[in-house]
Amino acid sequence: MKTLLLTDPLPAGHFTKAIHAIAPDADLIEYRRDITDAELAEVEVVLGWRFPAGVAARLPKLKWACSIAAGVEKLLVPELAPHVPLSRIVDTEQAEGIAQFVALMALRHVRGLEAYEAPQRERAWTRKPMAASRSRVAVLGMGTMGGAVARLLGAVGFAVTGWSRRTGAPLEALLAASDIVVCALPLTPETDGILDARAFAQMPPGSYLINIARGAHVVESDLIEAVRSGHLAGAALDVQRHEPMPADDPLWAVPGITITPHIAAQSSPQTIAAQFVAGLRCVQRGEPPPQQVDRARGY
Ligand code: OXD
């Protein structure tokens, strides 16, 4: 079965090597801008991060699409034929890495670590000791990532409440009762822009946002306003609406906002290859591939 690799911005070569190491028979082609309709007409499987514009409509034989990520919104394009199953990677190692990143950012914030940077530059031994923090954290999205985040934050002393759209619990009340809000939601039309001026106004003064999901969950201009006004203490954004973030993006220069370039945790090509090949074998046998997302729900 011919598989098209759409891994950009990650180099396809890593995936080809990892897949061929365990499935030498896998028939892989890498996407090129000048790829022809004749080549695409032979493709039965896609492994990728995002569909370049128009490509999904040029795959008449497509039988399965598999994301190289946990989030699938960039493959779930309207032109993807409705009968094509879409799978995602489920990686507990990645979830643990994400949880470590969130714990690092949450602890750095509540322990006031940034307050020691200027004194060190000035060689000033200025102490502001504190007891253990018991800050209240809301984890929005309780899937593989959010669940791991909630467990680790609980283990280091935070009072954690998980929230997901499916529980139907009112988000406003939780935001109002949280010192830190962590976004681990899937990106769907319902969650796009969910963290906006209204949500920030509901969060208590001095509270903090950590986003490890997708940049589009946050209305970034509203966040900048909420931080600049002093209502929010700041934010740690591992993901941004425009990735890679352009040099003139206003988010770079907001005191209190930490930007990292989508590095909180990533699945290894070996993990992706193992899950992909297991799914490919199912499709080759005519069985449904595992780890399918509910296309109507978007995750
Ligand atoms: C993912 C990601 O969704 O890396 O897995 O962002």
Boltz pocket constraint, residues with backbone or C-beta under 6 A from the ligand:
constraints:
  - pocket:
      binder: B
      contacts: [[A, 68], [A, 69], [A, 70], [A, 71], [A, 72], [A, 212], [A, 213], [A, 265], [A, 266], [A, 267]]
      max_distance: 6.0
